[in-house]
């Protein structure tokens, strides 16, 4: 029998295809920080602006 918690855990909570880091332009060699492309940042901002409560 699958509990409600187990059923909830099977569903993905977030979508990473809309994240700005999904479209990497550069990776900082020392820190490992991802620098996204400008288009990814713009798309992420538009997504956030449209989904505000």
C-alpha positions, 0 to 999 in steps of 0.5 A: 500500500502506497502512503500519501507521503510516498505518493507525494515524494514521487512527484518532482517539485521543481522544473529545472528546464526553466532555471537560469543555470540550465543554459551555461555560458561559463564556469568559474574555474576556482569557485565552480560558480556557473555563469548563465547565458543572458537569454537564460537569465531573461527567461528565468526572470520572465518566468518568475514575474509571471508566476508571482502570487 
